[in-house]
Amino acid sequence: MEIAGYPLRRLRAQIVEGIDPTLFTLALVLSLLGLAVLYSASYENATRVANQTANLAAALLAMWAVAKVPPQTLARLAVPAYAAGVVLLLAVAGFGEVVNGARRWLHLGFMRFQPSEILKIAMPMMLAWYFHRREDAIRLRDFALAGLLLAVPVALIARQPDLGTALLVAAAGFYVIFFAGIGWKVLAGLGVLVLASLPPLWGLLHDYQRRRILTLLDPSQDPLGAGYHTIQSTIAVGSGGLAGKGWLNGSQTHLEFIPERHTDFIFAVFSEEFGLLGNLGLLALYALLIARGLTIAAGAATLFGRLLAGAITLIFFTYALVNMGMVAGVLPVVGVPLPFISYGGTALLTLYVGIGMLMSIHRHRRLIQT
């Protein structure tokens, strides 16, 4: 069979070329599961599910396009992407749109987007490129400069304020620095420095951020204020029991006790409706995704590919860990979505771009190996 004179078999082969079936299947299953949970979390709002489906279609297209880009080209794009991200963060600080008391968005007239999302990918790209260029002799000063490159966007994002995204960008950069071979003595020294800086950093936090940390220890101190999210989400998680209450049957969800149930707290909806068994299944999907990503990182052809693939994979881990810990009441409440599950176009696009990069690195793993 032919389409416009072009063999259908060859067309199909070109479309699927470079698409890792394991990564694709795991990410798509998580996303489809997210659509089902979103339908319940939004009170069977078909319009919201349709919007997220459109976001998913755009994200899959971006994944497919990025998967076709060779890692060498990704390396050449690292510096421009990082520079553009920092410039956009400065633009946000100057004239960004304020939403719910935070200046995080740029409005372009026809669309609104969050530039900090760019740094979740641009930051590990930049540091992976930087260490790749110094692969023959990475010195302590290189780690120091890498730390400075990381600190600039993290500080700009934290100032918005957006503690959750700042945490993810910092984690992405740290993973690259760690995989690049920083010594344990240096890490221990940095750990001491971080502990010593906690008192002054506490004074720099906004009042609501300090309340979130304090209510983590005892949410009942402010059950209708800062502790409300944690109390209601933990009730939902616990009420799911072993097998859950069933899809569309979550009482905490449908009686509107769970706040931000379609975004940051969608895991509470999932836990209530699918229970412990559902949570174990979800954890298994994430574990398989992370294992596949780390396998790709281990087999990458260059240091750039290994560092970038490792950092992107562990970002998926960090997303899931922070969100689930937040919902379960063991971590402070920060704005971190559940990867591939939570509603939102920008975060979903970023995640699938990361998947596309992993596919690209895997596809070209033998091209320049000797």
C-alpha positions as CSV (number, residue, x, y, z in Angstrom):
1,M,0.0,0.0,0.0
2,E,1.2,3.5,-0.8
3,I,0.3,7.0,0.4
4,A,0.9,9.7,-2.3
5,G,3.3,7.3,-4.0
6,Y,5.2,6.6,-0.8
7,P,5.3,3.0,0.6
8,L,3.3,2.7,3.8
9,R,5.7,0.3,5.4
10,R,8.6,2.7,4.9
11,L,6.5,5.6,6.2
12,R,5.6,3.6,9.3
13,A,9.2,2.7,9.9
14,Q,10.4,6.3,9.7
15,I,7.7,7.4,12.2
16,V,8.6,4.8,14.8
17,E,12.3,4.9,14.2
18,G,14.1,6.0,17.4
19,I,11.0,5.5,19.6
20,D,12.0,3.3,22.5
21,P,8.9,1.1,23.0
22,T,9.5,0.5,26.7
23,L,9.8,4.2,27.6
24,F,6.9,5.1,25.3
25,T,4.6,2.5,26.7
26,L,5.4,3.3,30.4
27,A,5.0,7.0,29.9
28,L,1.8,6.6,27.9
29,V,0.2,4.2,30.4
30,L,1.0,6.7,33.2
31,S,-0.6,9.5,31.1
32,L,-3.7,7.5,30.3
33,L,-4.0,6.6,33.9
34,G,-3.7,10.3,34.7
35,L,-6.6,11.1,32.4
36,A,-8.8,8.6,34.2
37,V,-8.0,10.0,37.6
38,L,-8.4,13.6,36.3
39,Y,-11.9,12.7,35.1
40,S,-12.8,11.7,38.7
41,A,-10.9,14.6,40.3
42,S,-12.6,17.2,38.1
43,Y,-16.1,15.7,38.9
44,E,-16.4,14.1,35.5
45,N,-15.6,17.3,33.7
46,A,-15.1,16.1,30.1
47,T,-13.8,19.5,29.0
48,R,-10.9,19.4,31.4
49,V,-10.0,15.9,30.3
50,A,-10.2,17.0,26.7
51,N,-7.8,19.9,27.4
52,Q,-5.4,17.5,29.0
53,T,-5.7,15.1,26.1
54,A,-4.8,17.9,23.8
55,N,-1.8,18.7,26.0
56,L,-0.8,15.0,25.8
57,A,-1.0,15.0,22.0
58,A,1.3,18.1,21.9
59,A,3.7,16.5,24.4
60,L,3.9,13.3,22.4
61,L,4.6,15.2,19.2
62,A,7.4,17.1,21.0
63,M,8.7,13.8,22.3
64,W,8.8,12.3,18.8
65,A,10.5,15.4,17.4
66,V,13.2,15.5,20.1
67,A,13.8,11.7,19.8
68,K,14.9,12.4,16.2
69,V,17.5,15.0,17.3
70,P,21.1,13.6,17.7
71,P,22.7,14.0,21.1
72,Q,25.5,16.1,19.4
73,T,22.8,18.6,18.3
74,L,21.3,18.6,21.8
75,A,24.8,19.4,23.2
76,R,25.1,22.4,20.8
77,L,21.7,23.7,22.0
78,A,22.7,23.5,25.7
79,V,24.2,26.9,26.0
80,P,21.5,28.8,24.0
81,A,18.8,27.0,25.9
82,Y,20.3,27.8,29.3
83,A,20.9,31.5,28.3
84,A,17.4,31.8,27.0
85,G,16.0,30.3,30.2
86,V,17.9,32.7,32.4
87,V,16.9,35.7,30.3
88,L,13.3,34.7,30.5
89,L,13.6,34.3,34.3
90,L,14.9,37.9,34.4
91,A,12.0,39.0,32.3
92,V,9.6,37.3,34.7
93,A,11.3,39.2,37.6
94,G,10.8,42.5,35.7
95,F,7.3,42.3,34.2
96,G,5.9,38.8,34.8
97,E,2.3,38.2,35.5
98,V,1.3,37.8,39.2
99,V,-1.0,34.8,39.9
100,N,-2.0,33.9,43.5
101,G,0.7,36.2,44.8
102,A,3.6,34.7,42.8
103,R,5.3,36.2,39.8
104,R,6.0,33.1,37.7
105,W,4.3,33.6,34.3
106,L,5.0,35.5,31.1
107,H,2.0,36.5,29.1
108,L,2.6,36.7,25.3
109,G,-0.9,37.9,24.4
110,F,-1.9,34.6,22.7
111,M,-0.5,32.4,25.5
112,R,0.8,32.3,29.0
113,F,3.8,30.1,30.0
114,Q,6.1,29.5,32.9
115,P,9.8,30.0,31.9
116,S,11.1,28.2,34.9
117,E,9.9,24.9,33.3
118,I,12.6,25.4,30.6
119,L,15.3,25.2,33.2
120,K,14.2,21.7,34.3
121,I,15.7,20.5,30.9
122,A,18.1,23.3,30.1
123,M,19.9,23.1,33.4
124,P,21.0,19.4,33.1
125,M,21.8,20.0,29.4
126,M,24.1,22.9,30.3
127,L,26.0,21.2,33.0
128,A,26.3,18.0,31.0
129,W,27.7,20.0,28.1
130,Y,30.1,21.8,30.5
131,F,31.5,18.6,32.0
132,H,31.7,16.9,28.6
133,R,33.9,19.7,27.4
134,R,36.2,19.1,30.4
135,E,36.0,15.3,30.4
136,D,39.8,14.8,30.2
137,A,40.6,16.7,33.4
138,I,37.7,17.7,35.6
139,R,39.0,19.7,38.5
140,L,37.5,21.1,41.7
141,R,37.2,24.6,40.2
142,D,35.0,23.1,37.4
143,F,32.6,21.8,40.1
144,A,32.6,25.3,41.7
145,L,31.7,27.0,38.4
146,A,29.0,24.4,37.8
147,G,27.6,25.2,41.2
148,L,27.5,28.9,40.2
149,L,25.8,28.1,36.9
150,L,23.2,26.1,38.9
151,A,22.8,28.8,41.6
152,V,21.8,31.6,39.3
153,P,18.5,30.2,37.9
154,V,17.6,28.4,41.2
155,A,17.9,31.8,43.0
156,L,15.7,33.5,40.4
157,I,13.1,30.8,40.6
158,A,13.0,30.8,44.4
159,R,12.6,34.5,44.3
160,Q,9.3,34.3,42.3
161,P,8.6,32.5,44.8
162,D,8.3,28.9,43.5
163,L,10.0,26.6,45.9
164,G,8.9,23.4,44.2
165,T,10.3,24.3,40.8
166,A,13.5,25.7,42.4
167,L,13.9,22.3,44.2
168,L,13.5,20.4,40.9
169,V,15.9,22.5,39.0
170,A,18.4,22.3,41.8
171,A,18.0,18.5,41.9
172,A,18.5,18.3,38.2
173,G,21.8,20.2,38.4
174,F,23.0,18.3,41.4
175,Y,22.5,15.0,39.7
176,V,24.7,16.1,36.8
177,I,27.4,17.3,39.3
178,F,27.2,14.0,41.2
179,F,27.4,11.8,38.2
180,A,30.3,13.9,36.9
181,G,32.4,12.5,39.8
182,I,32.4,15.1,42.6
183,G,34.3,13.7,45.6
184,W,32.6,12.5,48.8
185,K,34.7,14.9,50.8
186,V,33.4,17.8,48.8
187,L,29.9,16.6,49.2
188,A,30.3,16.3,52.9
189,G,31.7,19.8,53.0
190,L,28.7,21.1,51.0
191,G,26.4,19.3,53.4
192,V,27.9,21.0,56.4
193,L,27.6,24.3,54.5
194,V,24.0,23.7,53.8
195,L,23.3,22.9,57.4
196,A,25.1,26.1,58.5
197,S,23.1,28.2,56.1
198,L,19.7,27.0,57.2
199,P,19.2,29.7,59.9
200,P,19.8,32.6,57.6
201,L,17.8,30.9,54.8
202,W,14.9,30.4,57.2
203,G,14.7,34.2,57.5
204,L,14.6,34.6,53.7
205,L,11.5,32.3,53.4
206,H,8.1,33.8,52.9
207,D,5.7,33.5,55.8
208,Y,3.5,30.9,54.0
209,Q,6.6,28.8,53.3
210,R,7.6,28.8,56.9
211,R,4.1,27.9,58.0
212,R,4.1,24.9,55.6
213,I,7.3,23.6,57.1
214,L,6.1,24.1,60.7
215,T,2.7,22.5,60.1
216,L,4.5,19.5,58.6
217,L,5.5,18.6,62.2
218,D,2.0,19.2,63.5
219,P,-0.8,20.0,61.0
220,S,-3.4,20.2,63.7
221,Q,-1.9,23.5,64.8
222,D,-3.7,25.2,61.9
223,P,-6.3,22.6,60.7
224,L,-8.2,25.2,58.6
225,G,-5.2,27.0,57.3
226,A,-1.7,25.9,56.5
227,G,-2.4,22.4,57.8
228,Y,-5.6,21.8,55.8
229,H,-3.9,20.4,52.7
230,T,-1.9,17.9,54.7
231,I,-4.8,16.8,56.9
232,Q,-7.2,16.2,54.1
233,S,-4.8,14.5,51.8
234,T,-3.6,12.1,54.5
235,I,-7.3,11.3,55.3
236,A,-7.9,10.5,51.6
237,V,-4.8,8.3,51.4
238,G,-5.7,6.3,54.5
239,S,-9.4,6.0,53.6
240,G,-8.5,4.1,50.4
241,G,-7.5,1.1,52.4
242,L,-6.2,-2.0,50.6
243,A,-8.2,-1.9,47.3
244,G,-9.7,1.6,47.4
245,K,-13.2,2.9,47.1
246,G,-13.4,2.5,43.4
247,W,-13.1,4.8,40.4
248,L,-15.4,7.9,40.8
249,N,-16.3,6.8,44.3
250,G,-13.8,8.8,46.5
251,S,-15.8,10.6,49.2
252,Q,-13.0,13.0,50.1
253,T,-12.7,13.9,46.4
254,H,-16.3,14.3,45.5
255,L,-17.2,16.1,48.8
256,E,-14.6,18.7,47.9
257,F,-12.3,18.1,50.9
258,I,-9.1,17.6,48.8
259,P,-7.6,20.9,47.6
260,E,-5.9,21.2,44.3
261,R,-7.1,17.7,43.6
262,H,-6.5,17.8,39.8
263,T,-2.9,19.1,40.1
264,D,-0.6,18.8,43.1
265,F,-2.9,16.6,45.2
266,I,-4.1,14.2,42.5
267,F,-2.2,11.4,44.2
268,A,-4.7,11.7,47.1
269,V,-7.5,11.1,44.7
270,F,-5.7,8.1,43.2
271,S,-5.0,6.6,46.6
272,E,-8.5,7.0,47.9
273,E,-10.0,5.4,44.8
274,F,-7.4,2.6,44.1
275,G,-6.0,2.0,47.6
276,L,-2.7,0.4,48.6
277,L,-2.7,-2.0,45.7
278,G,-3.2,0.8,43.2
279,N,-0.4,2.7,44.8
280,L,1.9,-0.3,44.5
281,G,1.1,-0.6,40.9
282,L,1.8,3.1,40.3
283,L,5.1,2.8,42.1
284,A,6.0,-0.2,39.9
285,L,5.3,1.8,36.8
286,Y,7.6,4.6,38.0
287,A,10.3,2.1,39.1
288,L,10.3,0.5,35.6
289,L,10.5,3.9,33.9
290,I,13.4,5.0,36.2
291,A,15.2,1.6,35.6
292,R,14.9,2.0,31.9
293,G,16.2,5.5,32.0
294,L,19.2,4.5,34.1
295,T,19.9,1.6,31.7
296,I,20.0,4.1,28.8
297,A,22.3,6.4,30.8
298,A,24.7,3.5,31.5
299,G,24.8,2.6,27.8
300,A,25.2,6.2,26.4
301,A,28.0,6.8,24.0
302,T,29.4,10.0,25.5
303,L,29.8,11.7,28.9
304,F,27.2,14.3,27.8
305,G,24.7,11.5,27.1
306,R,25.4,9.7,30.3
307,L,25.1,12.8,32.5
308,L,22.0,14.1,30.7
309,A,20.2,10.8,30.7
310,G,21.0,10.1,34.4
311,A,19.8,13.5,35.5
312,I,16.6,13.4,33.5
313,T,15.8,10.0,34.9
314,L,16.4,11.0,38.5
315,I,14.2,14.1,37.9
316,F,11.3,11.7,37.3
317,F,12.2,10.0,40.6
318,T,12.4,13.4,42.4
319,Y,9.0,14.5,40.9
320,A,7.3,11.3,42.2
321,L,9.1,11.3,45.6
322,V,8.4,14.9,46.5
323,N,4.8,14.8,45.3
324,M,3.9,11.5,47.1
325,G,5.8,12.6,50.2
326,M,3.9,15.9,50.2
327,V,0.5,14.2,49.9
328,A,1.3,11.6,52.5
329,G,2.4,14.3,55.0
330,V,6.1,13.4,55.3
331,L,7.4,16.4,53.2
332,P,6.4,20.1,53.2
333,V,3.7,21.2,50.7
334,V,5.4,22.5,47.6
335,G,4.2,23.0,44.1
336,V,5.4,19.7,42.5
337,P,3.0,17.8,40.3
338,L,2.8,14.0,40.1
339,P,4.7,13.1,36.9
340,F,2.5,12.2,33.9
341,I,-0.6,12.2,36.2
342,S,-1.3,15.7,37.3
343,Y,-3.2,18.2,35.1
344,G,-1.1,20.8,33.3
345,G,0.4,21.3,29.9
346,T,3.7,22.9,30.6
347,A,4.9,20.2,33.0
348,L,3.7,17.4,30.8
349,L,5.5,18.9,27.8
350,T,8.7,19.1,29.9
351,L,8.4,15.5,31.0
352,Y,7.9,14.2,27.4
353,V,10.8,16.3,26.1
354,G,12.9,14.5,28.7
355,I,11.6,11.2,27.4
356,G,12.5,12.2,23.9
357,M,16.0,13.0,25.0
358,L,16.4,9.6,26.6
359,M,15.2,8.0,23.3
360,S,17.7,10.1,21.3
361,I,20.6,9.1,23.6
362,H,19.6,5.4,23.3
363,R,19.2,5.6,19.6
364,H,22.6,7.0,19.0
365,R,24.4,4.9,21.7
366,R,26.6,3.1,19.1
367,L,27.2,5.9,16.6
368,I,30.5,7.2,18.0
369,Q,31.6,4.4,20.3
370,T,34.9,2.7,19.4
